[in-house]
Amino acid sequence: MKVEEWEKEDEEFKEMRRSKADWEFINAQPPHIRAALIYFIERGDRYVASRIAGLSLDEFDEIRRRAKIPVVV
Amino acid sequence: MRGVADACFLIDWSRYRRRDLLEKLFNLILIHEETLLQLRSPPAIEYTSSLLASGLLRLYPWSSDDEKQYNKLREEVSLDPRLPSLERPDLLCLVIAHRTGSILLSENLGVLRVTQFHPLYSRVKVWTSLEVLENSVYSGLTDIDSLDEFLEIVREYEEDARHIFNKKRLDTVAKRVSEWLRR
């Protein structure tokens, strides 16, 4: 797969995460959790998002689920 | 069949209503100690502990040679702007899968992309949960009579794990399943 195809895929995935997200829930979170969720929407990377949130990978994933942000693969 | 599981795969799969499929499909699944340490939530811990207790899941004995291979891979991919960030636990799983000839169970986009271009790691077979569901059909563990039934199973997984499989990959898998159904 070419880099251009990856970039196109990244944009599609980002839009899917953004459109499914519960923004009311996200905006009600403390700043570091909100930042982590927004990072996840932008990049789809649970590991780095969990580091931003200061949580373990699956503690962050629980919040991701509550924020209704899908993992897109 | 032998696999290597990363943390994201186990976290997601532990939420799935038909998660026992994995135990029937694989004889052995290897896990790195650092992957195990990433798991904290009750569903993931309980599920992983039950797999360890049953003997299906086993800690991989990491060696200094493995560490050398990891360092080489890290140097090759960590600064590659084409790839999403790849952290140590993701790469450890890729190294184990390569060294043991196992299927890598992963939901990590960066790992999938490494295997699309890297001369050495393109030999590693990576399955997301979608390919696990697909192969459960071929092995007779999931009984379906139509493609719609398979897509319903995929939809259940997406609902339980809060996942979306991208259309291109889903279409590719659906085509293979349709061909299998016609045999």
HADDOCK unambig.tbl for C-alpha pairs under 7 A between the chains (distance, minus, plus):
assign (segid A and resid 1 and name CA) (segid B and resid 116 and name CA) 6.89 0.50 0.50
assign (segid A and resid 3 and name CA) (segid B and resid 82 and name CA) 6.51 0.50 0.50
assign (segid A and resid 56 and name CA) (segid B and resid 38 and name CA) 6.26 0.50 0.50
assign (segid A and resid 56 and name CA) (segid B and resid 40 and name CA) 6.79 0.50 0.50
assign (segid A and resid 57 and name CA) (segid B and resid 38 and name CA) 5.96 0.50 0.50
assign (segid A and resid 57 and name CA) (segid B and resid 39 and name CA) 6.87 0.50 0.50
assign (segid A and resid 58 and name CA) (segid B and resid 11 and name CA) 6.52 0.50 0.50
assign (segid A and resid 58 and name CA) (segid B and resid 39 and name CA) 6.04 0.50 0.50
assign (segid A and resid 58 and name CA) (segid B and resid 40 and name CA) 6.18 0.50 0.50
assign (segid A and resid 58 and name CA) (segid B and resid 41 and name CA) 5.85 0.50 0.50
assign (segid A and resid 59 and name CA) (segid B and resid 40 and name CA) 6.77 0.50 0.50
assign (segid A and resid 59 and name CA) (segid B and resid 41 and name CA) 6.12 0.50 0.50
assign (segid A and resid 65 and name CA) (segid B and resid 162 and name CA) 6.48 0.50 0.50
assign (segid A and resid 70 and name CA) (segid B and resid 162 and name CA) 5.15 0.50 0.50
assign (segid A and resid 70 and name CA) (segid B and resid 163 and name CA) 4.84 0.50 0.50
assign (segid A and resid 70 and name CA) (segid B and resid 164 and name CA) 6.12 0.50 0.50
assign (segid A and resid 71 and name CA) (segid B and resid 162 and name CA) 6.63 0.50 0.50
assign (segid A and resid 71 and name CA) (segid B and resid 163 and name CA) 4.68 0.50 0.50
assign (segid A and resid 71 and name CA) (segid B and resid 164 and name CA) 6.08 0.50 0.50
assign (segid A and resid 72 and name CA) (segid B and resid 163 and name CA) 5.93 0.50 0.50
assign (segid A and resid 72 and name CA) (segid B and resid 164 and name CA) 4.80 0.50 0.50
assign (segid A and resid 72 and name CA) (segid B and resid 165 and name CA) 5.69 0.50 0.50
assign (segid A and resid 72 and name CA) (segid B and resid 166 and name CA) 6.41 0.50 0.50
assign (segid A and resid 73 and name CA) (segid B and resid 107 and name CA) 6.60 0.50 0.50
assign (segid A and resid 73 and name CA) (segid B and resid 109 and name CA) 6.35 0.50 0.50
assign (segid A and resid 73 and name CA) (segid B and resid 164 and name CA) 6.74 0.50 0.50
assign (segid A and resid 73 and name CA) (segid B and resid 165 and name CA) 5.26 0.50 0.50
assign (segid A and resid 73 and name CA) (segid B and resid 166 and name CA) 5.81 0.50 0.50
